[in-house]
């Protein structure tokens, strides 16, 4: 087979160009320290590296969010702890002022002391972070949350919009709490709410010949008092008759208890029943108080009167200055609620901070694992790379030397 001079030169130049290209690629890898410099160096490896970098970037973003929320919670905790401590100081002063040995002048002085402490709490409620953003104004971070109006009333000027940030793929946290969420309104305990389905039947004085009729959910029970009866025996009769109807299923989801002359009837399903009673005295006319059916009442915080946090503190101040001893004592209940709310708020922040610290530790471990995987995937093995670089340099030098020697040969060399 004959190889023409032009074909020889073409193949030789192509081989040297390829060697130069391989050498340049290896030199670039050594210079960057990366196994994969561009996607063409290995598509699968490049895709894997891209995924690893994206995951690491996401973890770094989450770490920033976790640190941001953690720092904010630490600041909020300090302000709320200050509020709790100040409320405790106020309670101590109220207990002192409620002492019967203190006169109006003494209480006026204590009231002024409490007023100063309320101002301190207002300052804490207007707390801001290092950037001057108010912590308890909701999303209105540049508006002072609690401002005193012209009449001396402290009013909330923020909003109650929640802002959440992503801490991890599955966890979010509220940032920018509103004042009413932290400085909550309190229950005055002034109202009672009727609980449906609970009724008390009280049997009072009875006289022979008195006639009683009780209707419960359409079931009637009647009784005429005899000379041998008293209030206890009449109450026992009604209790036993109601129990018979309960046992027979005529009064479903119903229970009855007896305590002396008092009977309590309860609809266990919580549904109100039609309960009525009539009583006719032997002397004629309708009895008014001898047998009375009334709904039971219990305190219901959900429907009791509530007042705002700073309104309650203003009440504490005014009652200390001008209120009665009983009114001053009542404000201790206000302060107990406020202190309890502060304690719960601090506990919630503590739990949230603990969760964030745990997430940060987990995030750090995961990022370290991914970083190690990324290093393994893209970092160059210098020992192997240097060996390959030297081999490619030798191959290029050999090709160049051979080309130079062979290219000088011609038929005239043989003639000479």
C-alpha positions in Angstrom: 0.0 0.0 0.0 1.4 3.4 -1.0 0.8 6.4 1.2 1.0 9.7 -0.6 3.0 12.5 0.8 -0.1 14.7 1.2 -2.0 12.0 3.0 0.9 11.4 5.4 1.1 15.1 6.2 -2.7 15.3 6.7 -2.8 12.4 9.2 0.3 13.6 11.0 -1.1 17.1 11.4 -4.5 15.7 12.6 -2.8 13.5 15.1 -0.7 16.3 16.5 -3.8 18.6 16.7 -5.7 15.9 18.6 -2.8 15.5 21.0 -2.6 19.3 21.5 -6.3 19.4 22.1 -6.1 16.6 24.7 -3.1 18.3 26.4 -4.9 21.6 26.5 -8.0 20.0 28.1 -5.9 18.3 30.7 -4.0 21.5 31.4 -7.4 23.2 31.9 -8.5 20.6 34.4 -5.3 20.9 36.3 -5.5 24.6 36.4 -9.2 24.6 37.6 -8.9 21.6 39.8 -12.1 20.2 38.4 -12.8 16.9 36.7 -15.7 18.3 34.7 -14.9 21.8 33.3 -17.8 21.8 30.8 -20.8 19.6 30.2 -19.1 18.0 27.1 -16.5 16.5 29.5 -19.3 14.1 30.7 -23.0 14.7 30.4 -24.1 12.4 33.2 -21.5 13.7 35.6 -22.3 17.3 34.6 -26.0 16.7 35.4 -25.2 15.1 38.7 -22.9 18.0 39.7 -25.7 20.5 38.6 -28.2 18.7 40.9 -25.8 18.7 43.8 -25.0 22.4 43.4 -28.8 23.2 43.3 -29.5 21.2 46.4 -26.6 22.9 48.3 -27.8 26.3 47.1 -31.3 25.5 48.4 -29.8 24.4 51.8 -27.8 27.6 52.0 -30.9 29.7 51.3 -32.8 27.8 54.1 -29.9 28.3 56.4 -30.1 32.1 55.9 -33.9 31.9 56.6 -33.3 29.8 59.7 -30.7 32.2 61.1 -32.9 35.2 60.3 -35.9 33.7 62.1 -33.7 32.5 65.0 -32.1 35.9 65.5 -35.6 37.6 65.4 -37.0 35.1 67.9 -34.1 35.8 70.3 -34.9 39.5 70.1 -38.6 38.9 70.6 -37.9 36.6 73.5 -35.9 39.4 75.3 -38.7 41.9 74.8 -41.4 39.4 76.0 -39.3 38.4 79.0 -39.0 42.1 79.9 -42.8 42.4 79.6 -43.3 39.4 81.9 -40.8 40.7 84.5 -42.5 44.1 84.5 -46.0 42.6 84.8 -44.7 40.7 87.9 -43.5 44.0 89.3 -46.9 45.5 88.8 -48.6 42.6 90.4 -46.4 43.0 93.5 -47.4 46.6 93.7 -51.1 45.8 93.3 -50.9 43.2 96.1 -49.2 45.9 98.2 -51.9 48.5 97.4 -54.7 46.0 98.1 -53.7 45.9 101.7 -56.4 47.4 103.9 -53.8 49.4 105.9 -53.0 51.6 102.8 -54.8 54.8 102.5 -55.9 56.7 99.3 -52.7 58.7 99.4 -50.5 55.6 99.5 -52.5 54.1 96.6 -52.1 57.2 94.5 -48.4 56.9 94.8 -48.5 53.2 93.9 -50.7 54.1 91.0 -48.1 56.5 89.7 -45.4 53.8 90.0 -47.6 51.3 88.1 -48.2 54.0 85.4 -44.4 54.3 84.9 -44.1 50.5 84.5 -47.0 50.5 82.0 -44.9 53.0 80.0 -42.0 50.6 80.1 -44.2 47.8 78.7 -45.4 50.1 75.9 -41.7 50.7 75.0 -41.1 46.9 75.0 -44.2 46.4 72.8 -42.7 49.0 70.4 -39.4 47.0 70.3 -37.5 46.9 67.0 -34.6 44.9 65.5 -31.2 46.1 64.5 -32.5 47.5 61.2 -35.2 49.6 63.0 -38.1 47.3 62.0 -40.8 47.1 64.6 -41.3 43.5 65.8 -44.9 43.5 66.9 -46.7 45.6 64.2 -47.4 42.8 61.7 -46.4 43.8 58.2 -46.2 47.5 59.2 -42.7 47.3 60.3 -42.0 51.0 59.9 -45.1 52.1 61.9 -44.8 52.3 65.7 -47.3 49.6 66.8 -48.6 51.1 70.1 -49.2 54.8 70.2 -50.8 57.0 72.8 -53.6 59.1 71.4 -54.6 62.6 72.5 -56.9 61.2 75.2 -54.0 59.2 76.7 -55.3 55.8 75.4 -52.7 53.4 74.1 -53.9 52.1 70.7 -52.6 49.4 68.3 -51.6 50.9 64.9 -50.2 47.8 63.2 -52.0 45.1 61.3 -52.7 41.5 61.9 -51.3 40.1 58.6 -49.1 37.0 58.9 -45.9 36.7 56.9 -44.4 33.2 56.6 -41.0 32.2 55.4 -39.8 28.8 54.2 -37.3 27.3 56.6 -37.0 23.9 54.9 -38.9 21.9 52.2 -41.6 21.1 54.8 -41.4 23.8 57.4 -42.5 27.4 57.5 -42.4 30.0 60.3 -44.2 33.2 61.0 -42.1 36.3 60.9 -43.6 39.7 61.8 -46.0 39.0 64.7 -48.8 41.3 65.4 -49.2 43.0 68.7 -52.6 41.4 69.6 -51.0 38.0 69.1 -48.3 38.8 71.7 -50.1 41.4 73.9 -53.4 39.6 74.0 -56.8 40.8 75.3 -57.9 39.3 78.6 -61.2 37.9 79.9 -62.9 40.1 82.6 -65.0 37.1 83.7 -68.1 39.3 83.9 -70.4 37.1 81.8 -71.8 33.6 82.2 -73.0 31.5 79.3 -75.9 29.1 79.4 -74.7 25.6 78.6 -77.5 23.9 76.5 -79.0 20.7 77.8 -78.3 21.0 81.5 -81.2 21.8 83.9 -81.6 22.0 87.6 -84.8 21.1 89.4 -85.0 22.5 92.9 -87.7 21.4 95.3 -88.4 23.9 98.0 -91.1 23.9 100.7 -94.0 21.5 100.0 -97.4 21.2 101.6 -99.9 18.3 101.4 -102.2 18.8 98.5 -99.7 20.6 96.3 -99.7 19.4 92.7 -96.6 19.3 90.6 -96.3 18.6 86.9 -93.0 18.3 85.0 -92.6 18.0 81.2 -89.3 16.9 79.7 -89.0 16.6 76.0 -92.7 15.7 75.8 -92.6 13.2 78.7 -94.9 14.2 81.6 -94.5 13.4 85.3 -97.2 14.5 87.8 -97.3 14.2 91.6 -99.6 15.3 94.4 -97.9 15.9 97.8 -99.3 13.7 100.7 -99.2 14.5 104.4 -96.2 12.1 104.8 -94.1 13.9 102.1 -91.4 16.4 102.5 -89.1 18.2 100.0 -86.7 15.2 100.0 -89.3 12.6 99.2 -90.8 14.8 96.4 -87.3 15.2 94.9 -86.7 11.5 95.2 -90.0 10.8 93.4 -89.2 13.0 90.4 -85.6 11.6 90.2 -86.9 8.0 90.2 -89.6 8.7 87.6 -87.1 10.5 85.3 -84.6 7.6 85.7 -87.4 5.1 84.7 -88.1 7.1 81.5 -84.3 7.2 80.8 -84.0 3.4 81.3 -87.0 2.8 79.1 -85.6 4.8 76.3 -88.3 7.5 76.4 -85.7 10.1 77.2 -82.7 9.1 75.0 -79.3 10.6 75.6 -80.4 11.9 79.0 -79.0 11.5 82.5 -80.3 12.5 85.9 -78.6 12.9 89.4 -80.0 13.7 92.8 -78.3 15.7 95.6 -80.6 16.3 98.5 -83.6 18.3 97.1 -81.7 19.3 93.9 -82.0 17.3 90.7 -79.8 17.9 87.7 -81.0 16.7 84.3 -78.5 16.6 81.5 -78.9 16.0 77.8 -75.7 14.0 77.2 -75.7 14.9 73.5 -75.6 18.6 74.4 -78.9 19.3 72.7 -81.4 21.5 74.5 -84.6 19.9 75.5 -88.0 21.4 76.1 -88.3 21.4 79.9 -91.2 23.0 81.7 -92.9 22.7 85.1 -96.1 23.7 86.7 -97.1 23.6 90.4 -100.4 24.4 92.0 -100.5 25.1 95.7 -103.2 23.4 97.8 -104.3 26.8 98.8 -104.8 27.8 95.1 -102.7 29.7 92.7 -99.4 28.8 90.9 -96.3 28.2 93.1 -93.5 30.5 92.2 -90.3 29.3 93.9 -91.1 26.0 95.4 -90.2 24.1 92.2 -88.0 25.9 89.8 -86.3 24.6 86.6 -83.4 26.7 85.5 -80.6 26.2 83.0 -77.2 25.7 84.6 -74.6 28.4 84.0 -70.8 28.2 83.9 -68.2 30.8 82.9 -67.4 30.7 79.2 -64.2 32.6 78.3 -65.3 32.4 74.6 -68.3 34.6 75.3 -67.2 36.6 78.3 -66.3 40.2 78.1 -62.8 40.9 76.9 -60.7 44.0 77.1 -57.5 44.9 75.3 -54.1 44.4 77.0 -53.3 48.1 77.5 -56.9 48.9 78.4 -56.6 46.3 81.2 -53.4 47.9 82.4 -55.1 51.3 82.4 -57.9 49.8 84.5 -55.2 48.5 86.9 -53.8 52.1 87.2 -57.2 53.8 87.6 -58.5 51.4 90.2 -55.3 51.6 92.2 -55.7 55.4 92.3 -59.4 55.7 92.9 -61.0 52.2 93.2 -62.2 50.2 96.2 -60.2 47.5 97.8 -62.4 44.8 96.0 -61.9 46.5 92.7 -58.1 46.5 93.2 -58.2 42.8 94.2 -60.1 42.1 91.0 -57.3 43.5 88.8 -55.0 40.8 90.2 -56.9 38.4 88.0 -56.2 40.6 85.0 -52.5 40.5 85.8 -52.5 36.8 86.3 -53.9 36.3 82.8 -51.3 38.7 81.3 -48.4 36.9 83.1 -49.8 33.5 82.0 -50.0 34.7 78.4 -46.4 36.0 78.6 -45.2 32.7 80.0 -47.0 30.8 77.3 -45.6 33.1 74.7 -42.0 32.6 76.0 -42.6 28.8 76.0 -43.8 28.9 72.4 -40.7 31.0 71.4 -38.5 28.5 73.3 -40.0 25.6 71.4 -39.7 27.4 68.1 -36.0 28.3 68.8 -35.3 24.7 69.7 -36.8 23.5 66.5 -34.8 26.0 64.5 -31.6 25.0 66.1 -32.4 21.3 65.4 -33.1 22.2 61.7 -29.8 24.1 61.5 -27.9 21.1 62.8 -29.7 18.8 60.4 -29.2 21.3 57.5 -25.4 21.5 58.3 -25.0 17.7 58.3 -26.9 17.4 55.0 -25.0 20.2 53.4 -21.7 18.6 54.5 -22.8 15.3 53.0 -23.8 17.0 49.7 -20.6 19.0 49.6 -18.5 15.9 50.0 -20.5 14.2 47.2 -19.9 17.3 45.0 -16.2 17.3 45.8 -16.0 13.6 44.8 -17.9 14.2 41.6 -16.1 17.3 40.3 -12.8 17.6 42.1 -9.7 16.5 40.1 -7.5 13.6 41.3 -4.2 15.5 40.9 -2.0 12.5 41.1 -3.8 10.8 38.2 -4.2 14.0 36.3 -0.5 14.9 36.5 0.4 11.4 35.3 -2.0 11.8 32.4 -0.7 15.3 31.6 2.9 14.1 31.4 1.8 11.2 29.2 0.0 13.5 26.8 3.0 15.9 26.7 5.3 12.9 25.9 2.9 11.7 23.2 2.7 15.2 21.6 6.5 15.6 21.8 7.0 12.2 20.2 4.5 12.9 17.4 6.2 16.3 16.7 9.7 14.7 16.7 8.6 11.9 14.4 6.9 14.3 12.1 9.9 16.5 11.9 12.3 13.6 11.1 10.0 11.9 8.5 9.0 15.1 6.8 12.7 15.8 5.9 13.0 12.4 4.1 12.9 12.4 0.2 14.2 10.2 -2.6 17.2 12.4 -3.0 18.4 11.3 0.4 18.7 7.8 -0.9 20.4 8.9 -4.1 23.1 10.6 -2.1 
